[in-house]
Amino acid sequence: DVTQEVLRKMGYGNSFWPELIHNTFNIDVRTDSEARHPTHFCYNCWRIVIQTINNTTNEDAFFPISTIVQWKPHSNLCNVCNLRNGTRKRKVLKRSPPAAKKSKTAVDISRITKRKDERNSTSILLAKKIVNCKKIHLNTKLLMLDYPNNFIQSVSCQVCEHLLADPVQSPCKHLFCRTCILKCTAVLGKYCPVCRFPCDPTECRSPVKSFVSVLNSLVLKCPVADCGEEVRLGEYPNHAKNHKEKRMLLAYSPINKGGRPRLHLLSLTRRAQKHRLRYLKLQVKAFADKEEGGDVKSVCLTLFLLALRAGNEHRQADELEALMQGHGSGLKPAVCLAIRVSTFLSCSQYHKMYKTVKATTGKQIFQPLHALRSAEKTLLPGYYSFEWEPPLPQVSTTTEVGIIDGTCGWSHCVDEYPMETISRRFRYDVAIVSTLKDLEDNILEGLKCQNIDEYLGGPFTVVIKESCDGMGDVSEKHGCGPPVPEKAVRYSFTIMTISVENENGEKVNVFEELKPNSELCCKPLCLMLADESDHETMTAILGSLVAEREAMKSSDLILEIGDLPRSFKFIFRGTGYDEKLVRELEG
């Protein structure tokens, strides 16, 4: 496996490996098994591989086809790795007679030591090429004090000869940098690069604490240019981190050397801002895609919120937080519409107030008129769709009907009686539908309180009280308007109760108006500038309302309440009429 990894780094694939073994060792390993052919070379074969790594230009010189090298398993009794003295004769040059003859034992020991040193030096050189940590680890020349060589060797890595970084101790008591020994064992095999003792990376342990404390107390000179500060080896990582942070700050420095002054970000055009922040924009987008599902807006708003909090800008942060939650500091359009109606402001008066408040505070507290008109469409009758079963006779099936003229369908003279009046009204069924939609939440809540299935389709029985009364004098102060009576009449209705049958067949109220005389529940149906004593005009205007009411008594309304179509029946009570209107002739 180790040799295969080395050959793969040389650029040879898996198909090259069996052919190489067959040509070099004359053995077919395509059907190899560990029992027949061991997975490790002996040292003689391994030396050929090392020579190939050092000189990859001439393959035939190191893998000759004619020469057959025997395939042998590696063992402690290998006759190649453990050469005996005298097995190989060497030609000895004649030298001058020594002063004192050395013993034979001393000569043998020196010869063996030299052979082992050559072998180890080859392994160390190969290991140095593998680790390649010159730009990562610190050189021993950076030490400030003149330490002895033996001491420097004891605090340096046995492979890269740099100062120990995250030191580990092998089972054979040699010291290495953690990354160096991991790289060596991954490429060269699981043995010590110094003594070739079997060494697994998991067996490496940290040195004793006393040695680590001595190592961390070594004083060295910072290798960064223009620094030269004396730092302890244990404190150097934090010192290097400070240098990195300074470089990052300088990278975003607003100083533009040799050019015109660098403008502030807020003073740039939108195109220039986009150009300057392009890298930050890409980083934020990558983070949002990875962590927040691509919600870049929320990430940017949160960053802005944290920056405001860090600068003690809590008031502005609270406003931003309310904006993020959808509340905002402004009023809702429906609330602004209620304020305009309650304070009797015309459109021009409200618009003037809106502009004044916005210019004074710098905030849009009130909403513009177009937002009020959009909200008004949802509140006025004619917004919701519905149907009648059976359809109302002589009444249009169109549901999108808003304010209509009270005298529509009539000629200007009724029985040669001129109609000097102005009248506006809603269609009766459309106004009732709008009122029921306003009470939608109350109906659903009533079903829950009465323990009735909320999916009940009805029929619901609705009791409606009708009212009609004069509004007195409504003359203009300095008016020159149309020749109409200076009195007004208001026709309205109120939903009193909504009931439904429960499982036992009993009528149960799901809604009941607690304040039936309140102006909040009294829905206007028709307004006219007329005198309530003018029975002809009253009959002409209210005749169509009476016809619509009579048609609704015999039909069921199908309206969507709580996302489900439900049916409603109506009962009308004319208990809100003034006594002057209740006459035998007028009905």
Buried (B, 14 or more C-beta within 10 A) or exposed (E): EBBEEBBEEEEBEEEBBBEBBEEBBEBEBEEBEEEEBBEBBBBBBBBEBBBBBEEEEEEEEBBEEEEEBEBBEBEEEBEBBEEEEEEEEEEEEEEEEEEEEEEEEEEEEEEEEEEEEEBBEBBBEBBBEBBEBEEEBBBBEBBEEEBEEEEBEBBBBBBBBBBBBEBBBBEBEBBBBBBBBBBBBEBBBBBBBBBBEEBEBEEBEEBEEEBBEBBEEBEBBBEBEEEEEEBEBEEBEEBBEEEEEEEEEEEEEEEEEEEEEEEEEEEBEEEEEEEBBEEEEEEBEEEBEEEEEEEBEEBEBBEBBEEBBEEEBEEEBBBBBEBBEEEBEBBEBBBBBBBBEEEEBEEEEBBEBBEEBBEEEEEBBBBBBEBBEEBBEEBBBBBBEBBBEEEBEEBEEEBEBEEBEBBEEBEEEBEEEEBBBBBBBBBBBBBBBBBBBEBBEBBBBBBEEEEBEEEBEBBBBBBBBBBBBBEEEEEEEEEEEEEBBEBBBBBBBBBBBBBBBBEEEEEBBBBBBEEBEEEEBBBBBBBBBBBBEBEEBBEBBBEBBEBBBEBBEEBBBBBEBEEEEBEBBBEBEBEBEEEEBEEEEEE
